[in-house]
Amino acid sequence: MALRAAGRQSLVDTVVGELRAQLTAGEWPVGARIPTEHALAEQLQVGRNTVREAVRVLVHAGMLRSRQGEGTFVVATADPGEIVRGVQRADVRDVLELRIALEAEGARLAALRHQAADIARMRAALAAQAAFRDSNGQPADGQYELYAEHDIEFHVAVVDAAHNAALSATYAWFSSSVRDALVASLHDRLMPRIHETDHYDLVNAIETGDPEVAERAARALLAKPKQAVDALLGGGE
């Protein structure tokens, strides 16, 4: 199978795409060793250097792992980068539903594992956010971006208080989608506003040490936006 592309870098990209497609299709299962550079070069009718660069890209992407003297092995058949791009393409309801799932579990674990510094961090984020509220306690016009930044700081602090490295890492890359959805909702007058007291209720619930109370508070905080999105888009429960 000969691959055609204009220019060396484009050819490398083409080989990356072909290898990624074969991995996704299950051509080589997780744990399997992929063919040698020589074999892949012959299969794709490209130079070995091109194959080597393409494999390096997929190693950095987390799909392959090279072992000195043993070869290159499959780590994942799904491209983590594509997963991230899928989240970025998701609509506001998809993002909100995933956010609720992550934050509810984060709050539950935070109630069990938080330290005094975690609570202080949450309250500091809310205090900073207060500077961007108007006299009615709502996000001030023209300050939505900064308001959203501090809101994300608060929710990241909640999840980090769970002291679960995997959960924190997942929420960290997901938080950009949360931020974008929040800014969009602040510009949408049909979306309900989350009151400052709802955030403090969550902090207080976590501080009680009761995981069920904390999880309920996390879900309650996002319940009105979820109901509004379901009403706007239809198909909600």
Disulfide bonds with the S-S distance in Angstrom:
none
